[in-house]
Amino acid sequence: YRMEFVCHLVRHGETNYNANGLLQGSSIDAELNATGRSQAEKLLRAMADISPDAILYSSPLIRALETGIISTGRTKDEFLLDDRLKEVTFGKWDGKSREELSKRMKELKANTPHDLTGDGVEKPEQTQKRAKDFLEDMTKATKTNGKPVIIFAHGAFNRQFVNHLKSRNAKIPDHV
């Protein structure tokens, strides 16, 4: 059985954490700042033809859901919220600067933040499993009937979601 549908994967707009170079994993529930709300409003114009009848999924974290509400003009009740769409867990690094994290990685000769699992950082394989489980459940539960699906989530999660789709030979455009 093969299901085909168009899926738009959207990263949330800017928050003050983003603007200040701070990590915001799943334990940080920051709202969009003025720039982030402006980004979502621009997306509203860009997605005007897509969003009126799209099936909407979102991470329950406010920055993703707020981006979804602003950029689709739809209400919170129209979104299917799923915890598996939350950002990766950066463990004790949530809320800390990327600079501090880089310093720690150099000390430990770590190649990526995900090598710091002792600090509670989620491994890419764990994130991909969440993405895979979400995608499987979504395709079983959602009858798209030709409607597009829009998923509002987070940068690191979205990268692993795309990696999972590539492993399934999904057709993914090169540009965003």
N, CA and C atoms as an extended XYZ file, in Angstrom:
528
Properties=species:S:1:pos:R:3:atomname:S:1:resname:S:1:resid:I:1 pbc="F F F"
N         0.848       -1.186        0.000 N   TYR     1
C         0.000        0.000        0.000 CA  TYR     1
C         0.881        1.231        0.000 C   TYR     1
N         0.600        2.133       -0.901 N   ARG     2
C         1.397        3.357       -1.013 CA  ARG     2
C         0.453        4.549       -1.016 C   ARG     2
N         0.719        5.470       -0.106 N   MET     3
C        -0.114        6.659       -0.015 CA  MET     3
C         0.685        7.860       -0.501 C   MET     3
N         0.091        8.638       -1.380 N   GLU     4
C         0.765        9.835       -1.863 CA  GLU     4
C        -0.031       11.061       -1.446 C   GLU     4
N         0.690       12.041       -0.944 N   PHE     5
C         0.074       13.306       -0.586 CA  PHE     5
C         1.169       14.361       -0.554 C   PHE     5
N         0.747       15.614       -0.613 N   VAL     6
C         1.691       16.725       -0.542 CA  VAL     6
C         1.766       17.169        0.914 C   VAL     6
N         2.987       17.239        1.396 N   CYS     7
C         3.210       17.610        2.793 CA  CYS     7
C         4.153       18.810        2.836 C   CYS     7
N         3.719       19.869        3.500 N   HIS     8
C         4.556       21.059        3.680 CA  HIS     8
C         5.069       21.041        5.110 C   HIS     8
N         6.362       21.116        5.259 N   LEU     9
C         6.993       21.091        6.579 CA  LEU     9
C         7.487       22.502        6.876 C   LEU     9
N         6.993       23.092        7.965 N   VAL    10
C         7.288       24.489        8.278 CA  VAL    10
C         7.994       24.585        9.630 C   VAL    10
N         9.082       25.346        9.641 N   ARG    11
C         9.763       25.648       10.899 CA  ARG    11
C         9.121       26.902       11.468 C   ARG    11
N         9.017       26.961       12.775 N   HIS    12
C         8.418       28.126       13.440 CA  HIS    12
C         9.199       29.400       13.147 C   HIS    12
N         8.554       30.529       13.365 N   GLY    13
C         9.201       31.833       13.220 CA  GLY    13
C        10.154       32.099       14.382 C   GLY    13
N        10.806       33.245       14.306 N   GLU    14
C        11.844       33.588       15.282 CA  GLU    14
C        11.275       33.859       16.678 C   GLU    14
N        12.046       33.440       17.684 N   THR    15
C        11.761       33.759       19.083 CA  THR    15
C        12.949       34.562       19.615 C   THR    15
N        12.814       35.096       20.813 N   ASN    16
C        13.951       35.809       21.408 CA  ASN    16
C        15.125       34.862       21.648 C   ASN    16
N        14.853       33.592       21.887 N   TYR    17
C        15.937       32.607       22.043 CA  TYR    17
C        16.745       32.532       20.757 C   TYR    17
N        16.047       32.416       19.606 N   ASN    18
C        16.747       32.390       18.311 CA  ASN    18
C        17.567       33.651       18.125 C   ASN    18
N        16.942       34.794       18.372 N   ALA    19
C        17.597       36.082       18.141 CA  ALA    19
C        18.855       36.238       18.997 C   ALA    19
N        18.858       35.614       20.170 N   ASN    20
C        19.994       35.740       21.089 CA  ASN    20
C        20.965       34.560       21.032 C   ASN    20
N        20.783       33.674       20.040 N   GLY    21
C        21.710       32.554       19.873 CA  GLY    21
C        21.624       31.506       20.965 C   GLY    21
N        20.435       31.360       21.555 N   LEU    22
C        20.247       30.387       22.629 CA  LEU    22
C        19.534       29.144       22.108 C   LEU    22
N        19.908       28.006       22.630 N   LEU    23
C        19.272       26.749       22.234 CA  LEU    23
C        17.888       26.673       22.870 C   LEU    23
N        16.920       26.253       22.098 N   GLN    24
C        15.580       26.064       22.659 CA  GLN    24
C        15.049       24.720       22.196 C   GLN    24
N        15.299       23.732       23.009 N   GLY    25
C        14.798       22.400       22.722 CA  GLY    25
C        13.385       22.240       23.240 C   GLY    25
N        13.013       21.000       23.481 N   SER    26
C        11.626       20.708       23.838 CA  SER    26
C        11.213       21.235       25.206 C   SER    26
N        12.172       21.570       26.077 N   SER    27
C        11.783       22.058       27.407 CA  SER    27
C        11.553       23.567       27.436 C   SER    27
N        11.845       24.265       26.336 N   ILE    28
C        11.658       25.717       26.268 CA  ILE    28
C        10.407       26.003       25.432 C   ILE    28
N         9.428       26.671       26.037 N   ASP    29
C         8.180       26.965       25.325 CA  ASP    29
C         8.070       28.472       25.091 C   ASP    29
N         8.923       28.987       24.211 N   ALA    30
C         8.994       30.430       23.943 CA  ALA    30
C         8.018       30.845       22.852 C   ALA    30
N         7.437       32.025       23.023 N   GLU    31
C         6.542       32.576       21.991 CA  GLU    31
C         7.369       33.217       20.886 C   GLU    31
N         6.702       33.478       19.784 N   LEU    32
C         7.339       34.230       18.701 CA  LEU    32
C         7.597       35.658       19.164 C   LEU    32
N         8.664       36.254       18.654 N   ASN    33
C         8.873       37.681       18.879 CA  ASN    33
C         8.256       38.426       17.694 C   ASN    33
N         8.442       39.752       17.641 N   ALA    34
C         7.831       40.550       16.561 CA  ALA    34
C         8.314       40.081       15.187 C   ALA    34
N         9.606       39.768       15.077 N   THR    35
C        10.144       39.273       13.801 CA  THR    35
C         9.484       37.952       13.423 C   THR    35
N         9.325       37.061       14.392 N   GLY    36
C         8.697       35.765       14.149 CA  GLY    36
C         7.254       35.893       13.702 C   GLY    36
N         6.524       36.827       14.311 N   ARG    37
C         5.133       37.049       13.894 CA  ARG    37
C         5.087       37.621       12.477 C   ARG    37
N         6.033       38.497       12.170 N   SER    38
C         6.120       39.059       10.810 CA  SER    38
C         6.443       37.954        9.793 C   SER    38
N         7.340       37.045       10.163 N   GLN    39
C         7.670       35.925        9.275 CA  GLN    39
C         6.432       35.069        9.014 C   GLN    39
N         5.645       34.825       10.062 N   ALA    40
C         4.431       34.011        9.914 CA  ALA    40
C         3.412       34.725        9.030 C   ALA    40
N         3.333       36.054        9.161 N   GLU    41
C         2.409       36.819        8.309 CA  GLU    41
C         2.830       36.753        6.843 C   GLU    41
N         4.135       36.785        6.578 N   LYS    42
C         4.610       36.641        5.192 CA  LYS    42
C         4.252       35.251        4.660 C   LYS    42
N         4.350       34.257        5.513 N   LEU    43
C         4.006       32.895        5.120 CA  LEU    43
C         2.511       32.789        4.807 C   LEU    43
N         1.697       33.545        5.528 N   LEU    44
C         0.251       33.560        5.270 CA  LEU    44
C        -0.019       33.946        3.819 C   LEU    44
N         0.671       34.982        3.339 N   ARG    45
C         0.487       35.404        1.938 CA  ARG    45
C         1.008       34.324        0.978 C   ARG    45
N         2.144       33.725        1.326 N   ALA    46
C         2.748       32.717        0.443 CA  ALA    46
C         1.909       31.440        0.378 C   ALA    46
N         1.208       31.123        1.460 N   MET    47
C         0.447       29.865        1.514 CA  MET    47
C        -1.045       30.058        1.288 C   MET    47
N        -1.446       31.222        0.843 N   ALA    48
C        -2.873       31.527        0.698 CA  ALA    48
C        -3.628       30.479       -0.117 C   ALA    48
N        -2.997       29.936       -1.151 N   ASP    49
C        -3.680       28.950       -1.990 CA  ASP    49
C        -3.661       27.551       -1.393 C   ASP    49
N        -2.766       27.316       -0.453 N   ILE    50
C        -2.585       25.972        0.106 CA  ILE    50
C        -3.429       25.752        1.352 C   ILE    50
N        -3.426       26.739        2.244 N   SER    51
C        -3.918       26.505        3.589 CA  SER    51
C        -5.428       26.432        3.813 C   SER    51
N        -6.303       26.963        2.954 N   PRO    52
C        -7.723       26.957        3.319 CA  PRO    52
C        -8.302       25.576        3.634 C   PRO    52
N        -7.887       24.556        2.905 N   ASP    53
C        -8.444       23.228        3.181 CA  ASP    53
C        -7.379       22.222        3.617 C   ASP    53
N        -6.189       22.691        3.936 N   ALA    54
C        -5.107       21.787        4.333 CA  ALA    54
C        -5.414       21.131        5.677 C   ALA    54
N        -4.873       19.957        5.852 N   ILE    55
C        -4.931       19.269        7.138 CA  ILE    55
C        -3.712       19.757        7.925 C   ILE    55
N        -3.958       20.265        9.135 N   LEU    56
C        -2.914       20.944        9.892 CA  LEU    56
C        -2.451       20.132       11.103 C   LEU    56
N        -1.151       19.933       11.195 N   TYR    57
C        -0.531       19.310       12.365 CA  TYR    57
C         0.450       20.307       12.954 C   TYR    57
N         0.628       20.248       14.281 N   SER    58
C         1.605       21.128       14.912 CA  SER    58
C         2.191       20.486       16.153 C   SER    58
N         3.429       20.864       16.413 N   SER    59
C         4.015       20.637       17.721 CA  SER    59
C         3.163       21.437       18.708 C   SER    59
N         2.993       20.940       19.929 N   PRO    60
C         2.227       21.716       20.906 CA  PRO    60
C         3.001       22.916       21.470 C   PRO    60
N         4.300       23.011       21.163 N   LEU    61
C         5.070       24.154       21.662 CA  LEU    61
C         4.568       25.425       20.996 C   LEU    61
N         4.391       26.487       21.783 N   ILE    62
C         3.697       27.698       21.338 CA  ILE    62
C         4.329       28.325       20.100 C   ILE    62
N         5.651       28.272       19.970 N   ARG    63
C         6.274       28.926       18.813 CA  ARG    63
C         5.852       28.272       17.504 C   ARG    63
N         5.657       26.965       17.504 N   ALA    64
C         5.205       26.267       16.289 CA  ALA    64
C         3.713       26.507       16.059 C   ALA    64
N         2.925       26.365       17.111 N   LEU    65
C         1.477       26.531       16.974 CA  LEU    65
C         1.117       27.972       16.593 C   LEU    65
N         1.793       28.940       17.214 N   GLU    66
C         1.540       30.348       16.891 CA  GLU    66
C         1.886       30.636       15.428 C   GLU    66
N         2.988       30.064       14.948 N   THR    67
C         3.344       30.209       13.527 CA  THR    67
C         2.229       29.643       12.658 C   THR    67
N         1.716       28.486       13.032 N   GLY    68
C         0.644       27.856       12.270 CA  GLY    68
C        -0.627       28.680       12.244 C   GLY    68
N        -1.026       29.184       13.393 N   ILE    69
C        -2.262       29.967       13.481 CA  ILE    69
C        -2.149       31.237       12.640 C   ILE    69
N        -1.029       31.947       12.783 N   ILE    70
C        -0.858       33.197       12.028 CA  ILE    70
C        -0.753       32.915       10.531 C   ILE    70
N         0.016       31.900       10.163 N   SER    71
C         0.303       31.690        8.736 CA  SER    71
C        -0.820       31.000        7.968 C   SER    71
N        -1.788       30.442        8.678 N   THR    72
C        -2.925       29.830        7.970 CA  THR    72
C        -4.220       30.604        8.164 C   THR    72
N        -4.243       31.487        9.175 N   GLY    73
C        -5.482       32.208        9.475 CA  GLY    73
C        -6.542       31.298       10.060 C   GLY    73
N        -6.133       30.158       10.582 N   ARG    74
C        -7.090       29.195       11.144 CA  ARG    74
C        -6.971       29.186       12.674 C   ARG    74
N        -7.955       28.592       13.334 N   THR    75
C        -7.976       28.610       14.798 CA  THR    75
C        -7.206       27.421       15.383 C   THR    75
N        -6.845       27.552       16.645 N   LYS    76
C        -6.098       26.498       17.343 CA  LYS    76
C        -6.830       25.143       17.263 C   LYS    76
N        -8.150       25.193       17.332 N   ASP    77
C        -8.944       23.958       17.314 CA  ASP    77
C        -8.820       23.184       16.001 C   ASP    77
N        -8.354       23.839       14.948 N   GLU    78
C        -8.231       23.180       13.649 CA  GLU    78
C        -6.894       22.447       13.481 C   GLU    78
N        -6.042       22.528       14.500 N   PHE    79
C        -4.724       21.885       14.447 CA  PHE    79
C        -4.749       20.579       15.221 C   PHE    79
N        -4.133       19.568       14.652 N   LEU    80
C        -3.932       18.309       15.351 CA  LEU    80
C        -2.552       18.420       16.007 C   LEU    80
N        -2.528       18.479       17.334 N   LEU    81
C        -1.268       18.641       18.063 CA  LEU    81
C        -0.677       17.272       18.362 C   LEU    81
N         0.619       17.160       18.203 N   ASP    82
C         1.286       15.880       18.438 CA  ASP    82
C         2.638       16.127       19.114 C   ASP    82
N         2.821       15.541       20.289 N   ASP    83
C         4.078       15.704       21.051 CA  ASP    83
C         5.301       15.228       20.279 C   ASP    83
N         5.109       14.303       19.364 N   ARG    84
C         6.250       13.776       18.608 CA  ARG    84
C         6.843       14.818       17.662 C   ARG    84
N         6.122       15.922       17.443 N   LEU    85
C         6.614       16.993       16.580 CA  LEU    85
C         7.428       18.040       17.348 C   LEU    85
N         7.586       17.829       18.655 N   LYS    86
C         8.371       18.775       19.460 CA  LYS    86
C         9.819       18.804       18.997 C   LYS    86
N        10.490       19.892       19.340 N   GLU    87
C        11.912       20.027       19.021 CA  GLU    87
C        12.702       18.950       19.754 C   GLU    87
N        13.908       18.685       19.274 N   VAL    88
C        14.773       17.733       19.956 CA  VAL    88
C        15.047       18.236       21.368 C   VAL    88
N        15.420       17.324       22.222 N   THR    89
C        15.787       17.675       23.586 CA  THR    89
C        17.280       17.976       23.610 C   THR    89
N        17.624       19.183       24.029 N   PHE    90
C        19.032       19.542       24.173 CA  PHE    90
C        19.506       19.347       25.607 C   PHE    90
N        18.673       18.682       26.432 N   GLY    91
C        19.066       18.360       27.798 CA  GLY    91
C        19.460       19.589       28.575 C   GLY    91
N        20.605       19.497       29.259 N   LYS    92
C        21.024       20.612       30.110 CA  LYS    92
C        21.447       21.834       29.296 C   LYS    92
N        21.494       21.699       27.974 N   TRP    93
C        21.891       22.818       27.114 CA  TRP    93
C        20.714       23.690       26.689 C   TRP    93
N        19.488       23.243       26.979 N   ASP    94
C        18.323       24.085       26.680 CA  ASP    94
C        18.475       25.426       27.393 C   ASP    94
N        18.318       26.516       26.634 N   GLY    95
C        18.408       27.857       27.205 CA  GLY    95
C        19.823       28.409       27.271 C   GLY    95
N        20.806       27.574       26.960 N   LYS    96
C        22.204       28.025       26.987 CA  LYS    96
C        22.606       28.506       25.587 C   LYS    96
N        23.718       29.225       25.519 N   SER    97
C        24.143       29.764       24.226 CA  SER    97
C        24.824       28.698       23.381 C   SER    97
N        24.727       28.888       22.083 N   ARG    98
C        25.414       27.998       21.146 CA  ARG    98
C        26.923       28.077       21.374 C   ARG    98
N        27.381       29.256       21.800 N   GLU    99
C        28.805       29.470       22.092 CA  GLU    99
C        29.277       28.564       23.238 C   GLU    99
N        28.486       28.521       24.316 N   GLU   100
C        28.814       27.648       25.454 CA  GLU   100
C        28.851       26.187       25.014 C   GLU   100
N        27.879       25.815       24.190 N   LEU   101
C        27.802       24.443       23.697 CA  LEU   101
C        29.035       24.107       22.855 C   LEU   101
N        29.432       25.021       21.974 N   SER   102
C        30.620       24.794       21.134 CA  SER   102
C        31.871       24.604       21.987 C   SER   102
N        31.992       25.408       23.019 N   LYS   103
C        33.140       25.318       23.923 CA  LYS   103
C        33.183       23.924       24.576 C   LYS   103
N        32.031       23.479       25.044 N   ARG   104
C        31.940       22.160       25.699 CA  ARG   104
C        32.260       21.044       24.699 C   ARG   104
N        31.779       21.181       23.474 N   MET   105
C        32.050       20.165       22.454 CA  MET   105
C        33.545       20.072       22.174 C   MET   105
N        34.221       21.220       22.117 N   LYS   106
C        35.676       21.221       21.889 CA  LYS   106
C        36.400       20.538       23.033 C   LYS   106
N        35.976       20.837       24.265 N   GLU   107
C        36.585       20.214       25.445 CA  GLU   107
C        36.494       18.689       25.368 C   GLU   107
N        35.348       18.200       24.931 N   LEU   108
C        35.105       16.750       24.887 CA  LEU   108
C        35.445       16.128       23.538 C   LEU   108
N        35.949       16.965       22.620 N   LYS   109
C        36.254       16.510       21.256 CA  LYS   109
C        35.035       15.855       20.610 C   LYS   109
N        33.870       16.466       20.844 N   ALA   110
C        32.615       15.971       20.269 CA  ALA   110
C        32.414       16.612       18.897 C   ALA   110
N        31.924       15.824       17.952 N   ASN   111
C        31.687       16.330       16.595 CA  ASN   111
C        30.376       17.092       16.461 C   ASN   111
N        29.350       16.639       17.151 N   THR   112
C        28.036       17.278       17.076 CA  THR   112
C        27.467       17.374       18.491 C   THR   112
N        26.465       18.239       18.679 N   PRO   113
C        25.829       18.309       20.002 CA  PRO   113
C        25.239       16.961       20.421 C   PRO   113
N        24.856       16.160       19.437 N   HIS   114
C        24.220       14.874       19.738 CA  HIS   114
C        25.191       13.884       20.380 C   HIS   114
N        26.500       14.186       20.321 N   ASP   115
C        27.482       13.343       20.997 CA  ASP   115
C        27.442       13.556       22.507 C   ASP   115
N        26.732       14.589       22.964 N   LEU   116
C        26.675       14.910       24.392 CA  LEU   116
C        25.472       14.247       25.056 C   LEU   116
N        25.268       12.969       24.779 N   THR   117
C        24.106       12.268       25.322 CA  THR   117
C        24.149       12.203       26.849 C   THR   117
N        25.361       12.260       27.426 N   GLY   118
C        25.475       12.288       28.882 CA  GLY   118
C        24.855       13.547       29.472 C   GLY   118
N        24.730       14.580       28.664 N   ASP   119
C        24.105       15.836       29.096 CA  ASP   119
C        22.609       15.847       28.781 C   ASP   119
N        22.082       14.720       28.311 N   GLY   120
C        20.655       14.621       28.025 CA  GLY   120
C        20.248       15.046       26.627 C   GLY   120
N        21.211       15.168       25.703 N   VAL   121
C        20.901       15.573       24.333 CA  VAL   121
C        20.343       14.368       23.573 C   VAL   121
N        19.229       14.590       22.893 N   GLU   122
C        18.575       13.529       22.124 CA  GLU   122
C        19.412       13.164       20.901 C   GLU   122
N        19.541       11.876       20.647 N   LYS   123
C        20.291       11.403       19.480 CA  LYS   123
C        19.434       11.530       18.218 C   LYS   123
N        20.078       11.770       17.067 N   PRO   124
C        19.320       11.875       15.814 CA  PRO   124
C        18.442       10.647       15.547 C   PRO   124
N        18.934        9.476       15.927 N   GLU   125
C        18.148        8.242       15.696 CA  GLU   125
C        16.837        8.283       16.482 C   GLU   125
N        16.892        8.864       17.689 N   GLN   126
C        15.674        8.962       18.500 CA  GLN   126
C        14.683        9.927       17.837 C   GLN   126
N        15.197       11.037       17.334 N   THR   127
C        14.342       12.017       16.675 CA  THR   127
C        13.749       11.417       15.406 C   THR   127
N        14.571       10.702       14.642 N   GLN   128
C        14.062       10.070       13.417 CA  GLN   128
C        12.992        9.041       13.731 C   GLN   128
N        13.133        8.324       14.848 N   LYS   129
C        12.115        7.341       15.234 CA  LYS   129
C        10.796        8.051       15.537 C   LYS   129
N        10.871        9.193       16.231 N   ARG   130
C         9.647        9.968       16.481 CA  ARG   130
C         9.003       10.382       15.168 C   ARG   130
N         9.839       10.860       14.235 N   ALA   131
C         9.341       11.289       12.927 CA  ALA   131
C         8.698       10.122       12.193 C   ALA   131
N         9.370        8.980       12.200 N   LYS   132
C         8.862        7.781       11.521 CA  LYS   132
C         7.528        7.343       12.127 C   LYS   132
N         7.469        7.268       13.465 N   ASP   133
C         6.235        6.852       14.134 CA  ASP   133
C         5.095        7.835       13.848 C   ASP   133
N         5.405        9.133       13.891 N   PHE   134
C         4.391       10.142       13.575 CA  PHE   134
C         3.878        9.959       12.153 C   PHE   134
N         4.809        9.834       11.209 N   LEU   135
C         4.429        9.721        9.804 CA  LEU   135
C         3.563        8.482        9.566 C   LEU   135
N         3.950        7.359       10.162 N   GLU   136
C         3.158        6.134        9.999 CA  GLU   136
C         1.762        6.293       10.581 C   GLU   136
N         1.675        6.846       11.798 N   ASP   137
C         0.363        7.041       12.424 CA  ASP   137
C        -0.467        8.053       11.641 C   ASP   137
N         0.176        9.137       11.177 N   MET   138
C        -0.537       10.164       10.433 CA  MET   138
C        -1.113        9.586        9.143 C   MET   138
N        -0.327        8.805        8.414 N   THR   139
C        -0.823        8.274        7.140 CA  THR   139
C        -1.936        7.251        7.360 C   THR   139
N        -1.927        6.548        8.499 N   LYS   140
C        -3.024        5.612        8.800 CA  LYS   140
C        -4.289        6.356        9.193 C   LYS   140
N        -4.124        7.433        9.967 N   ALA   141
C        -5.274        8.134       10.539 CA  ALA   141
C        -5.853        9.213        9.633 C   ALA   141
N        -5.051        9.749        8.737 N   THR   142
C        -5.478       10.901        7.951 CA  THR   142
C        -5.866       10.483        6.544 C   THR   142
N        -7.100       10.760        6.211 N   LYS   143
C        -7.558       10.558        4.832 CA  LYS   143
C        -7.466       11.925        4.166 C   LYS   143
N        -6.440       12.119        3.369 N   THR   144
C        -6.213       13.458        2.822 CA  THR   144
C        -7.198       13.814        1.722 C   THR   144
N        -7.694       12.833        0.997 N   ASN   145
C        -8.610       13.106       -0.121 CA  ASN   145
C        -8.079       14.228       -1.010 C   ASN   145
N        -6.790       14.186       -1.268 N   GLY   146
C        -6.173       15.172       -2.142 CA  GLY   146
C        -5.806       16.487       -1.471 C   GLY   146
N        -6.141       16.634       -0.201 N   LYS   147
C        -5.810       17.868        0.510 CA  LYS   147
C        -4.338       17.826        0.933 C   LYS   147
N        -3.681       18.979        0.906 N   PRO   148
C        -2.299       19.002        1.391 CA  PRO   148
C        -2.262       18.898        2.919 C   PRO   148
N        -1.126       18.481        3.427 N   VAL   149
C        -0.883       18.416        4.870 CA  VAL   149
C         0.187       19.455        5.171 C   VAL   149
N        -0.019       20.251        6.223 N   ILE   150
C         1.001       21.203        6.654 CA  ILE   150
C         1.377       20.853        8.089 C   ILE   150
N         2.673       20.682        8.306 N   ILE   151
C         3.185       20.334        9.632 CA  ILE   151
C         4.033       21.505       10.128 C   ILE   151
N         3.678       22.023       11.293 N   PHE   152
C         4.423       23.116       11.915 CA  PHE   152
C         5.268       22.533       13.050 C   PHE   152
N         6.584       22.648       12.889 N   ALA   153
C         7.465       22.027       13.880 CA  ALA   153
C         8.721       22.884       14.081 C   ALA   153
N         9.874       22.236       14.167 N   HIS   154
C        11.106       22.887       14.621 CA  HIS   154
C        12.294       22.490       13.748 C   HIS   154
N        13.333       23.324       13.739 N   GLY   155
C        14.483       23.142       12.864 CA  GLY   155
C        15.161       21.792       12.958 C   GLY   155
N        15.631       21.419       14.139 N   ALA   156
C        16.359       20.148       14.276 CA  ALA   156
C        15.425       18.962       14.022 C   ALA   156
N        14.183       19.059       14.507 N   PHE   157
C        13.220       17.982       14.238 CA  PHE   157
C        12.976       17.863       12.740 C   PHE   157
N        12.752       19.007       12.064 N   ASN   158
C        12.456       18.976       10.632 CA  ASN   158
C        13.581       18.331        9.832 C   ASN   158
N        14.839       18.606       10.220 N   ARG   159
C        15.966       17.984        9.505 CA  ARG   159
C        15.902       16.459        9.611 C   ARG   159
N        15.593       15.947       10.785 N   GLN   160
C        15.508       14.492       10.952 CA  GLN   160
C        14.278       13.921       10.251 C   GLN   160
N        13.198       14.689       10.203 N   PHE   161
C        11.994       14.269        9.492 CA  PHE   161
C        12.311       14.115        8.004 C   PHE   161
N        13.006       15.100        7.441 N   VAL   162
C        13.404       15.041        6.026 CA  VAL   162
C        14.365       13.877        5.801 C   VAL   162
N        15.304       13.650        6.712 N   ASN   163
C        16.212       12.501        6.581 CA  ASN   163
C        15.427       11.191        6.537 C   ASN   163
N        14.399       11.091        7.367 N   HIS   164
C        13.571        9.882        7.343 CA  HIS   164
C        12.843        9.755        6.004 C   HIS   164
N        12.282       10.857        5.513 N   LEU   165
C        11.581       10.804        4.221 CA  LEU   165
C        12.531       10.386        3.100 C   LEU   165
N        13.751       10.926        3.119 N   LYS   166
C        14.742       10.547        2.101 CA  LYS   166
C        15.029        9.050        2.156 C   LYS   166
N        15.056        8.484        3.361 N   SER   167
C        15.326        7.047        3.497 CA  SER   167
C        14.189        6.213        2.905 C   SER   167
N        13.030        6.834        2.728 N   ARG   168
C        11.874        6.154        2.127 CA  ARG   168
C        11.688        6.537        0.665 C   ARG   168
N        12.698        7.203        0.103 N   ASN   169
C        12.675        7.624       -1.301 CA  ASN   169
C        11.533        8.579       -1.632 C   ASN   169
N        11.185        9.423       -0.672 N   ALA   170
C        10.142       10.426       -0.921 CA  ALA   170
C        10.676       11.472       -1.898 C   ALA   170
N         9.772       12.066       -2.652 N   LYS   171
C        10.152       13.150       -3.566 CA  LYS   171
C        10.198       14.438       -2.762 C   LYS   171
N        11.387       15.002       -2.632 N   ILE   172
C        11.577       16.203       -1.838 CA  ILE   172
C        12.223       17.267       -2.703 C   ILE   172
N        11.596       18.440       -2.810 N   PRO   173
C        12.206       19.506       -3.610 CA  PRO   173
C        13.519       19.962       -2.966 C   PRO   173
N        14.440       20.436       -3.797 N   ASP   174
C        15.735       20.884       -3.289 CA  ASP   174
C        15.640       22.222       -2.599 C   ASP   174
N        14.634       23.000       -2.882 N   HIS   175
C        14.525       24.332       -2.300 CA  HIS   175
C        13.385       24.380       -1.300 C   HIS   175
N        13.423       25.407       -0.475 N   VAL   176
C        12.373       25.576        0.526 CA  VAL   176
C        11.680       26.892        0.273 C   VAL   176
